[in-house]
Amino acid sequence: MKEEIKAHNNVLELIGNTPLIKLNKITQKMKGNFFAKVEAFNPGHSTKDRIALYIIEEAERKGILKPGDTIIETTSGNTGFSIAMVSIIKGYECILAVSSKSSADKIDMLKTMGAKVYVCPAHVSADDPRSYYEVAKRLHNEIKGSVYINQYFNELNIDAHYQTTGPEIWEQTAGKITHLVACSGTGGTISGTARFLKEKNPNIKVIGIDAYGSVLQKYHQTKEFDANEIYPYRIEGLGKNLIPTATDFNIIDKFEKVTDESSAHTARELAKTEGLFVGYTSGAAMQGLKQLEEEGEFDQDSNIVVIFPDHGSRYMSKIYNDEWMSQQGFFDSETAEIHQIEFVK
């Protein structure tokens, strides 16, 4: 029998099938069994690889995307990286309009992946001509043969997770999952994953993590958009200042809000306890988990899956930088880092 070379044809074949990892130390005093779906194991280091590949392949299938076309997208960084990565392999030009809230590392990574990047002010309303939504629309109108993927209002975003993330979690937990906890930004991850899981077992409780300064929790409770909820916050890719149509609010049971500061510290704690070097939103998801446990959400028999969306390397100039943490006022005598770096002369 002839031995075949066991190799992948390209990086896109590595997207999905990320591991489910039991959380041990950080959850020691918590009731329940906690498992993290660690999306940093995707080749582009985030869950957004799934939607980038799915949406682009759907656009190809429908004849919307043709060879040599330009792909335009609005992104807080991760989606952009994933789209740029898929574009390289498939041979498309890539233009990205990003929020000024995106870390410098993320913007540099997008440029490295061959994308043309427009940095737009974060704290303007969605209909302001300078907002990244409006900039992307303008570029799409100006550039012939361009496709605006429009991640924020895109049913395919939900489909991508319905087809992949949901089934993976169901299989990995042998159908024993009782709670799904996930950050909600665009809402595709939580909505698609939850839709699949609730079809399998309607009793699974789905909890979205939201940020203070975002409108999602209030909208879920009242079904009304309240602009008074909006104020600047630091976590990228969590919460929204508009109501994204890729969020299925009916499938989410409740929202839990977390602060910038606690989320940053919890991300650092994950590295020190579980050896998981994850991003800001993963810290937010874990912080939400802690708060929910304190509120009595889980019992001994609960099997909780929390989605960690991306990798810590994207946040070296932010939550893993002591100077940045100090500038935000996130360090006090209790939380200051004890480990100093020693230089040997």
N, C-alpha and C positions, 0 to 999 in steps of 0.2 A: 504493500500500500504506500502510495506516494505521500510524503509529509508536505503539508501546505505551510507557507509562511503565515503566521498569525499576526496580521497587521491590520490596522484600520485604514481605510482609503483616504480619509481626511479627518480633521478635528470634529466636524459636524456629527460624525457617527458616535461621538462620546457624549452627546447631549442627552440628559435624562438618566433614569435609573440611578439616582443619587442614593447614598446610604441613609438608613435610619439608625441613629446612634443613641443608646440609652444614656440619660443624664444621671450621674451618680452622686458626686460630692455637693454640687450646688443645690441639689434637691433633697439632701440628707434629712432635713427636718420637716420636709413637706409630705403631706398625705397623697398617695397615688403613685403611679408608675409613669415616668416622664421620658419621652423619646423625641429627639430632634431630627427633623428631615433637613440634612445639611446640604443646601443647594450650592455651596461654594465648590463642591466636587464636579460641577459642570465645567467644561473647558474654558468658558469665559468667566468663570468664578461666580456666577449668579444665576438665579432662577429665570432671569430674563432671556437666557439662551433659548429656553423652550418656546417663548412666544415669538422671538425673532425668527427662528427657523420655521415655525408653524405658519406664521403670517406670510412670510416671503414665499414659502412653497405653495400656499393657497393662492397667492397672487399670481404665481407662475402658472398654476394649474388652470386658473380662470382666464389666463391671457392678459391680465392687467400689467404684469411685468414682462418686458421683453429684453433680450440681450442688449447690453449697452445703456440701459435706462439708468436714471438717477433715483435713489431712494432718499426721501426726506422724512425726518422724524423729530419729535420733541421728546426730550429725555432728561432725567436727573442724573444720567451717567451710565447706569448699568445697561439699560435698554440700548443705549447708543453703542456701547462697547460690543454688545451681542450682535446688533445689526451690522456694525462695521466688520465684525469677524465673519458673519455669514456672507456679507457683500464681497469680501476679498475672495472667498472660496468660489462664489458663484459669478464673480466678474461684474458687479455693479458699482457705479459711483455712489458715494454716501455723503449726505449733508445733514448735520445735526444742529438743532437749535437747543441750547442747554440753559438752565437756570444759573444765575450767578451764585446760587447757594452751593452748587457742585464744588467739591474740593478740587484744588489745583492738580492733585494727582490724577483725578478722574479725567479732567480736561486734557492733560498731557497724554494719558493713555489713549484717548479717542484720536488725538492727532497721530500718535504712533501707529494706530490701526488704519491710517490712511483716510480718515474722515475729514471733511471741511467743517470747522466748528464755529458757530455764532453764539457768543455768550450774551444772554439777555437778562435785564434786571429782574430779581425774584419778587420784590415787594410791590409789584404793580398789578392791577386787576387783569383778569384773563382777557378782557376785550380791549385793553390798552395796546396801541400799535407796536409798542416795544416788547410786549409779553412774548414768551417763546411760542405760544400757540399762534399768535398773529404773524410773527416773523416767518414761521414755517409755512403758513398759508400763503403769504406774499411770495416767498421763494418758489413755492409750488406753481403759482400762477405765472411767474416770470420764466421758469425753466421748462423748456419743451422736453417731452419724454421723461417727466418726473412723476413719481408716485409718492403721495403723502400718506404714510402708513397710519398716522393719527391714532396712536396707542390709547389715548384716553377715552375714545368713544368707539370701542371696537369689540364687537361680539367675539371675534376670533381669539382675542386675548383670553376670554373665558373658556372657549373651546380647547385651547392649547392645554390648559390645566385639567379640563374635564377628561381629555384623551390620555394624559400622561401622569400628572402628579396625583390625582385622585386614585386611579387604579393602582399605582405603585404603593401608596400608603395603605390601601385596603389589603393588598397582597402581603406587604411587609408586616402588618399587624395581625395577619390571619383573620381579618374581619373583627378583631376585638377592640378596635378604637372606640372610645366613648366621647372624647372631646377633641376638637380641632381648634388650635389657637394660631392665628396668623395675622400679620400686619396688613392693614388695608390702606392702599394709596390709590392706584388706579382701580384696584379691586378685582383684577383678573385672577390673581392667584387664589385668593380666598373664595371667590364666587365659583370658579370652575371646579376647584378641588372639593368644595362643600357640596356642590350640585351632584357630583358623582357619588360622594360618600352618603349623602342623605337618600339617594335613590336605593342604595344598598341597605341602609338602616336609618329610617327617619328619626330615630331617637338620639343619634349623634348630635352633641351640642356644638355649635359653631360660634366661636367668639373672636371678634375682630379687635385688633389693637389700633388705637387712634392716638393722635398727638394733641396736646393742649395748643390751641391756635388753629385747629382744623374744625370743619363743619360736619364731619361724618356722623359722630355719635348723636348730636342734637337732631340731625336730619332723620336718623334711624328711629329716634324716639318720637318725634313730632310730625315727620313727613313734610317739614317746612325748612326752607333754606334760611339760616339766620346769619347775616353778615356780621353781626356783633360778636360772633364766636371767633372771628378771624383776627389773629395778630401774629407777628413774625415768630418763628421758632426755628430750631437748628437742624432737626433730624431730616435728612434727605430721604425721599421715597416713602414717607409715611404721612397719612392724612392728606387733605385737599382743601383748597379754597373755593372749589366749585363741586357740583354733584356729578361724579363720573358715571356715564351710562354703562360702563363695564362692571359696575357694582350691582349685584343682585341683593338688595337690602332685605328681601323677604326670606332669604335663605340663612341670613346671619341672625343668630339668636340675641346677641347683645354686643355692645362695644365696651372696651375698657381703655381709659385714657392714661397715658404715661408722660412723665416730664422728660425734657432734654437731659437734665442732670442725672437722674436715676438711671436712665437708659445707657448713658455713657459709662457710668460706673459698673453697671451690670455686664456690659460687653467686656470690660476689662476683667471682671470677676470670672467670666466664662473661660477666658484664656488661662487664668491662674488656677482654676479648679478642674476644668474638663480638658484643658489643652486644646480647646477649640478657638482658633483665631478668626473671629467672625466680625461682621460689620455692625454699623450703628443700629440698623433696624432689627438685627438679631438680638442686640442688647435690649431694645424696646420690647420685642416679643417675650424675652425671658423675664424682663421686669414686669410685664403684664401678667405673666404666669405666676410670679411671686405674689402680686397683689390679689389675683383671683383666689389663690390658695389661702391667703390670709382671710379673705371674705367667706371662706367655707365652700367654695365652688366644687371641690373634689373630695372624694372619699378614698379609702384604702384600695378599693377595687377599680378606681378610675384608670383608664389607659389614655394618657393625654399625648397627642402629637403636636409639637410646635414646629413651625417652619422657620428656619434660619435662612434668610434670602441671599446673603452674599458674604464675601470674604473680607477679613480685616485689613488686607493690604491696601484697600481703596481709601482707608481712613488714617493713614500715617500722619498726615498734616493736621488731623482733627482729633478724634477721641484718643488716639494712641500717642499724642504729642502733649507732653506735660505743660509746655508753654501755652498751647491753645486752651487746655483745660483750665489753667490759671486765669487766662484772659476772660474766660466765660464766667469766672467765679465758681467753678465746679470743685475746686480744692479748698478744704478748710482743714483745721488741725486733725479732724477725725479721718478724713478721706485722703489726705496727702500721701503720695507714694513714699514708702520708706526706702525702697531700693535705689540708692544713688549709683551712678556709674563711676567706677574708680579708674583713673588713668595712671598707668604705671610709667614712670619717667626713667 
